[in-house]
Amino acid sequence: MPCFDEGVTLARRLPDDPARLARALTDRSMFLVAARSFERAFADLAEAVALLQ
């Protein structure tokens, strides 16, 4: 999962594009669902949705 964490970290450094961060969070949340880590996946997905509103 380190590559997904790095993607989110890099996207957070680029505040001019919230959609990029939302994509990174969504990617990581899908990985977390596959790993059955539902609470963390929900938190990432909720943050991604908030960014896109």
C-alpha positions as a Markdown table, in Angstrom:
| # | Residue | x | y | z |
|---|---|---|---|---|
| 1 | Met | 0.0 | 0.0 | 0.0 |
| 2 | Pro | 2.9 | 2.4 | 0.2 |
| 3 | Cys | 2.4 | 3.5 | -3.4 |
| 4 | Phe | -1.2 | 4.5 | -2.7 |
| 5 | Asp | 0.0 | 6.5 | 0.4 |
| 6 | Glu | 2.7 | 8.2 | -1.7 |
| 7 | Gly | 0.1 | 9.1 | -4.3 |
| 8 | Val | -2.1 | 10.8 | -1.7 |
| 9 | Thr | 0.9 | 12.5 | -0.1 |
| 10 | Leu | 2.0 | 13.9 | -3.5 |
| 11 | Ala | -1.5 | 15.0 | -4.4 |
| 12 | Arg | -1.8 | 16.8 | -1.1 |
| 13 | Arg | 1.2 | 18.9 | -2.0 |
| 14 | Leu | -0.6 | 20.2 | -5.1 |
| 15 | Pro | -3.5 | 22.2 | -3.6 |
| 16 | Asp | -4.4 | 23.8 | -6.9 |
| 17 | Asp | -6.1 | 20.6 | -8.2 |
| 18 | Pro | -8.6 | 19.0 | -5.7 |
| 19 | Ala | -9.7 | 16.5 | -8.3 |
| 20 | Arg | -6.2 | 15.0 | -8.3 |
| 21 | Leu | -6.4 | 14.5 | -4.6 |
| 22 | Ala | -9.9 | 13.0 | -4.9 |
| 23 | Arg | -8.7 | 10.5 | -7.5 |
| 24 | Ala | -5.7 | 9.5 | -5.3 |
| 25 | Leu | -8.0 | 9.1 | -2.3 |
| 26 | Thr | -10.5 | 7.1 | -4.3 |
| 27 | Asp | -7.8 | 4.8 | -5.6 |
| 28 | Arg | -6.5 | 4.2 | -2.1 |
| 29 | Ser | -10.0 | 3.6 | -0.7 |
| 30 | Met | -10.6 | 0.9 | -3.4 |
| 31 | Phe | -7.4 | -0.8 | -2.3 |
| 32 | Leu | -8.5 | -0.6 | 1.3 |
| 33 | Val | -11.8 | -2.1 | 0.5 |
| 34 | Ala | -10.1 | -5.0 | -1.2 |
| 35 | Ala | -7.9 | -5.3 | 1.9 |
| 36 | Arg | -11.1 | -5.3 | 4.1 |
| 37 | Ser | -10.0 | -2.1 | 5.9 |
| 38 | Phe | -13.5 | -0.5 | 5.7 |
| 39 | Glu | -13.2 | 2.3 | 8.2 |
| 40 | Arg | -10.1 | 3.8 | 6.5 |
| 41 | Ala | -11.6 | 3.2 | 3.1 |
| 42 | Phe | -14.7 | 5.1 | 4.1 |
| 43 | Ala | -12.7 | 8.0 | 5.5 |
| 44 | Asp | -10.8 | 8.4 | 2.3 |
| 45 | Leu | -13.9 | 8.1 | 0.2 |
| 46 | Ala | -15.7 | 10.7 | 2.3 |
| 47 | Glu | -12.8 | 13.1 | 2.0 |
| 48 | Ala | -12.8 | 12.6 | -1.8 |
| 49 | Val | -16.5 | 13.3 | -2.1 |
| 50 | Ala | -16.2 | 16.5 | 0.1 |
| 51 | Leu | -13.4 | 17.7 | -2.2 |
| 52 | Leu | -15.6 | 17.3 | -5.3 |
| 53 | Gln | -18.6 | 19.2 | -3.9 |
